[in-house]
Amino acid sequence: MHDIAIIGAGKIGRMATHMLATCGDYNVRVGDSIAASVEHVQKAYPQIQGSAFDFVDVKALDTFLKGTRAVISCAPFHCNPLIAERARAHKVHYLDLTEDVAVTKRVMELSHGAETAFVPQCGLAPGFITIVATHLIRPMTDVTDLRLRVGALPRYPDNQLRYNLTWSTEGLINEYCNPCESLMDGRLTSIPPMEHLESLVIDGVEYEAFNTSGGLGSLADTLRGRVRNVNYKTIRYPGHNKLMKFLLDDLQMRDHREELGRIFERSLPTTYQDQIVIFVSATGQYRGRLTERTYAKTVFHKYIDNENWSGIQITTAAGVCAVLDLLIEGKIPSRGFVKMEQISYDDFIANRFGKYYA
């Protein structure tokens, strides 16, 4: 049995706790800054240890991490640098779900010379989407275009934004407002969010997609010199982009993110009836011909052990739990900075948690 710490008992933390605490191979301890959240998880899983503490309390973090093999951070992204710092101090493997570019760069700095692995961005996007993209282009040469598209969408939208809150509101606004990394004509480039609107049809359903921040992770930098154009966009139902640009630009909410977050939390209901739409397309030479190789998948919310879990809970938690398994099994590097593009698609899909994507 491996002792594992999960920091954050929100939607994703609860799903990760369920997966790890019921699989038979992990002793799980869960910490959150909200005591009621910890109590809720402990009530569902009496076998786990629970602790309530402030994420920025160094002494509390040290106590929580002591004796664990690895920590999974499901905390807000801005808490991750301190968690990673304390993980290094205790020689604990570190995994997170962040999309934030600056946070990931700080985690990379902390990983230099570390005796344990630092594996950020191992959820859905970045995370699984990166593993798929790397898998598609592996047998190809002269790759001109690699397009990554992901959307977490309500199955039954009934407002003008055609959107419900399915994950972190702070993270959502972050990706709508921060610059986006891409490769354009082989050069690493920063492009504005919410731009380059496009239409696409997946399984007969029409969507739109536009630039958002963080979804590529380290992939663009890794593929410099091999792929000409690499970009990531978020998928939404048609019309969402226009209304969001009205809020961000015309009403100047881009400069008032906390206020926008309060509006969203007050006005947009959450939902556990969602669908995760994943699309990756690679164009290049394959078996001597110019070829487009495509991966498309829609993952729906589902009942697991008599409880309905949302698609974003399942896919995000499955991503980080599968990576943890692969780390414990020695199938990915056990020290230093580990990129998602270093993880085998076949190993991931064969994993007991990765199977939720299969």
Protein Blocks (a to p, Z undefined) as FASTA:
>chain_A
ZZdddehjbfklmmmmmmmmmnopaccddddfblklmmmmmmmmmmbccddddfklmklm
mmmmgopabdcdfbdfklmmmmmmmmmmnopacddfbfbfklmmmmmmmmgopabdcdeh
ilfbgcjkmmmmmmmmmmpghifbdcdddddddfbdcbfkopacfbdfklmmmmmmmccd
ddeehiacdddehiaiacddeehiacdddddehjlmmmmmmmgojambdcddddddehjl
mmmmmmmmmnommmmmmlmmmmmmmmmccdfbdcddddddddddeehiacdddddddddd
ddeehiacdfklmmmmmmmmmmmmmmmnopacfedjddfklpcfklmmmpmklmmmZZ
